[in-house]
Amino acid sequence: MDDETTAESRPWGLPWWAAILLPLATTAGGAYADLTFDHGLGVPFQAAFAAGCVLSVLFVRRRNLFGPMVQPPLIMLFAASPVVLLVDGHGLGGSLTSQALTVGTPLVDNFMTQVGVTVATVVLGLIRLILTRRRTPAAPEPEPEPAAV
């Protein structure tokens, strides 16, 4: 067994589905806690969102790295929006305009956080790709021939 076979047969890191569930769970949990105690999506929500997305990029398997690098906008949309609808009490019974404002306002208010986290995940992912790329071994230099005397 050489090093390449060992590295391929036992990759370290989270599988792709866990790299999606981790930020979804932390973001939804942060949104629920922040909406329950503070009645808005503030710093606790932003910290949970950022931590989940960054940890996802840092701990996912290298071959599955692209998804977590670009998923923060989707995570915010699909994790925060349902929690905002459920906790704010509008649920599915309100008018479409009311639901759109209920969901849209917190997302617009946290747009800069979303941009910052997306930039951070892309940069961290690129750094990780560069640092963990496979290097081909250099060809050995030919030995000089002995000089004829």
N, C-alpha and C positions, 0 to 999 in steps of 0.2 A: 504494500500500500504506500503510495507516495502522498505528499502533502496535498496535492490538488484533489485527489480522490477523497481523502479524509475531510477536507473542507467542504466539498460538494455533498458528501453523504450526511454530514451533520451540521447544517447551517445553524448559526445561532440567531436569536432574535425572534420577534413576534411574527406570527403568520399574518397575511394580509387582512384577514377578517378581524383579528384582534387589534390591528393598527387602526381600524375604523371604529370598533367598539370602545376603545379606550378614550379617545377624545369625545365621542358621543356621550358616554356615561359621565365623564367629568364635567362636560359643558352642561348637560341636562341637570346634573346634581347641583352645580354652581348656580344655574339659573333658578332652580327651585328654592334653594336656600336663600338666595339674594331677594327673590320676589316675596318669599314668605316673611323674612325679617325686615327687609328694607323697602319693599314695595317698588322696586326698580332694578334694572340690570346695571349694577355698578362694579366696583373694584373686586368683590368676591367672585362675581360671574366672570369678569375679565381674566382674573388670575386662574380660575379653573379651566377656562377655555384655552388660555395660552399654555398652561402646564400640560393639558391633555394632548394638544397638537404637537408641542415640542417633544414630549416624551415619546409620542408615536413615531416621530421622525428619528429619534435617537435609538429606539429599541426595535424597530422593524427589521426584518431580514433585508439584506442589501438588494436582492433581486426584486423586492416589493416596495422599493423606496419612493418611486414616482408618485403613487397615490397619496401617501401622507404628506408629501411636499406641497401638493396643490389642493388638499381637501379642506383647509380652514373655512373658506366661505360656505361650503356645503355643510360643514359641521355646525356652523352658527345657524344656518337656515333650518336644518332638520333637527337640531337638538333644542335650540332656544325657542323657536316658534311654537311648537306644540305645548311646551311648558308655559309660555306666556299666555296662550289661549286658555289653558286649563286653570291656571292659578288666578288670572285676572277675573274669572267668573263669566266671561263672555261665551266661552265654549263654542259649540257649533250652533247655538240657538240664536245668536245675534245676526244682524244684517251683514251682508258681504262687506259693505263699507266699514262697518264697525270692526269686523274681524281684520280687515286689511290695515286699518289704523292701529289696532291693538298689536298686531304682529310687526308692522312696518316701523313704527316709531322706535322701539328699542333696538331694532336692527340698524336703523339709520344713525341712531345715537352712538352705537358702538362700531361704526364703520371704520374709524381710524384704528381701533384695536384690531379689527379684522385684517386690515391692510398690514399693520405692523407684524401680526402673527404670521400672515402669509409670507411676507418678506423674510422673516426669521426662519420659517420652516424651509423655504427654498434655499436660503444661504446655508443653513446647517446641512441640508440634504446634499447640496453640491460639495461642501467641504467633506462630508462623509464619503461621497462617491470618489472624490479625488484621493483621499487618504487610504481608501480600501481597494483601490483598483489593483488589478493583477499586473504584476511586473514580470515581463519575460526575462529569463536569465540571460545575461550578456554572454555572447559567444566567447569561448576562451581564446586568448591570443595565441597565435602559433609560436612555437618555440623557435628561437633562431637556430639556424643550422651551424654546426661547428665550422670554423674557418679551416680551410685546407692549408697545411704548411708544406 
